[in-house]
C-alpha cells in the first residue's frame, strides 16, 4: 500500500518548485494509492487533481478542497459517489471504469451548482434501464454526460419518462446489489481456501477470477509481492543466489564477459593503428550510469552494474584512449590506440619503395649480374639497399674496381634545366655608389 506523503506530493509538484501551500494542479496517477488523505491540509488551493489508475475504494478527504474544479478518479475501486458535497467549485467529475452499483448515490451531487460534466462510463450502473434519463432528471444543471452533450429535447423526453425510469432503475439496482453481495461472500470463501495455495503461483493465476474490487486489489498485491521478491533476491522464502561474474582467471588473466547482454562491434583500424569498439547502449540511458575503463590488455564497460569486458589482441595506450557517445543513437564509441607503432611490424607497413636503376658498366665486367639501388625513407633518414640478381655464380671480388678510389657505383648526375643559359648582366642604376667597405654578394 502506497501512502500519500509530503515527499510524494513534492516529487509530483516539480512545476511549483516543491511548494505545496500554493499548489493548484497535482497528478498522482498510477501510484498504487489506496486511500486519499492529507491533501486538504497540504494543498488547500488545489483546482485540478488527477488520481486515475490507483486502488482507491472510497472518496474521502476531498470535501474541504473548496477550489477544486476537476477531479479524475477513473480506473479505481470506487463503489459509491460520496464525499463531494462541499466541493462547490467542482465542474468536472470523471469516475470512468469503477464499480459503482448504487446509482442513487449520484444524488449527492445535486447540490453542486457548477457541475457541468460527469463521466460514469464503464460502471455497472450504466447498464440499468432508464439510467441516462434518471441522471438527467436528478442533475438538471448537468450539460454533458459520458461525453455526450445533453440537448433540450433530450431533457424534455427524460422528464416525460421520469416515472418509468425511476422504477426500472430501482429494480435493476436492487438486483445488482444482491449480485454484488453474493460475489463478496464468494470471494471471501475462495480467499480462505486459497490461503494454503499462496506458494503455488501457477495455481493461483489459473484460479477463477471475478471482476470485483477485492479481486483487483488481490491481483495488484500479488504482483507487488512478486516484484518485491525478485528485487530483494528472495523467492518463496529462499535466498536467490545470483551467479558471480568472473572477470579474471586464477592466473590473473582477463577473460571475455558480456553479462550486460549488449550488442557490440569490435574492429581494427590499420590506417590509424588503433582498435575501435562500438557498444549499442540504450538510447535514453543517462551517461552517468555508463562507466568505461580501458586497460593495456582489456576494456571494460559497466552498465547499471552489468559488465561487458573484452580482451585485446595487442597492448594499447589507455592514456590516449577516447570514449564518445552518440546523441542520436546513444551508442558508445571507444577508440584505443596501439602501443607499438605500425612501422615496427615489418616492411609491409612502410611506404612503397621506389627503385632507381643505376649504370652497371663500371660496376662489374660480368654480363650475368645486374645491380640496382633501392631506397626508401624511414622517418627522416634515407636507407639504401644494394640488390644483386644473377643467373649463375658471380665473382663477388670483382664487383668493386680497386683501381678507382672514387667509388664503383656511378649514378647519372641530376640535370638542372633552369640555369642552362647564363643571365645577362644588369647595368648599375644612376645613383649607384661603389663602397669598398661593403662585402661582395658573390
C-alpha positions, 0 to 999 in steps of 0.5 A: 500500500502506497501512502500519500506523503509530503515527499510524494506530493513534492516529487509530483509538484516539480512545476511549483518548485516543491511548494505545496501551500500554493499548489493548484494542479497535482497528478498522482496517477498510477501510484498504487494509492489506496486511500486519499488523505492529507491533501486538504491540509497540504494543498488547500488551493488545489483546482485540478487533481488527477488520481486515475489508475490507483486502488482507491475504494472510497472518496474521502478527504476531498470535501474541504478542497473548496477550489477544486474544479476537476477531479479524475478518479477513473480506473479505481475501486470506487463503489459509491459517489460520496464525499463531494458535497462541499466541493462547490467549485467542482465542474468536472467529475470523471469516475470512468471504469469503477464499480459503482452499483448504487446509482442513487448515490449520484444524488449527492451531487445535486447540490453542486451548482457548477457541475457541468460534466460527469463521466460514469462510463464503464460502471455497472450502473450504466447498464440499468434501464432508464439510467441516462434519463434518471441522471438527467432528471436528478442533475438538471444543471448537468450539460454533458454526460459520458461525453455526450452533450445533453440537448433540450429535447433530450431533457424534455423526453427524460422528464416525460419518462421520469416515472418509468425510469425511476422504477426500472432503475430501482429494480435493476439496482436492487438486483445488482446489489444482491449480485454484488453481495453474493460475489463478496461472500464468494470471494471471501470463501475462495480467499480462505481456501486459497490461503494454503495455495499462496506458494503455488503461483501457477495455481493461483493465476489459473484460479477463477477470477471475478471482476470485483474490487477485492479481486483487483486489489488481490491481483495488484498485491500479488504482483507487488509481492512478486516484484518485491521478491525478485528485487530483494533476491528472495523467492518463496522464502529462499535466498536467490543466489545470483551467479558471480561474474568472473572477470579474471582467471586464477592466473590473473588473466582477463577473460571475455564477459558480456553479462550486460547482454549488449550488442557490440562491434569490435574492429581494427583500424590499420590506417590509424593503428588503433582498435575501435569498439562500438557498444549499442547502449540504450538510447535514453540511458543517462551517461552517468550510469555508463562507466568505461575503463580501458586497460593495456590488455582489456576494456571494460564497460559497466552498465547499471552494474552489468559488465561487458569486458573484452580482451585485446589482441595487442597492448594499447595506450589507455592514456590516449584512449577516447570514449564518445557517445552518440546523441542520436543513437546513444551508442558508445564509441571507444577508440584505443590506440596501439602501443607499438607503432605500425612501422615496427611490424615489418616492411609491409607497413612502410611506404612503397619503395621506389627503385632507381636503376643505376649504370652497371658498366663500371660496376662489374665486367660480368654480363650475368649480374645486374645491380640496382639501388633501392631506397626508401625513407624511414622517418627522416633518414634515407636507407639504401639497399644494394640488390644483386640478381644473377643467373649463375655464380658471380665473382663477388671480388670483382664487383668493386674496381680497386683501381678507382678510389672514387667509388664503383657505383656511378649514378647519372648526375641530376640535370638542372634545366633552369640555369642552362643559359647564363643571365645577362648582366644588369647595368648599375642604376644612376645613383649607384655608389661603389663602397669598398667597405661593403662585402661582395654578394658573390 
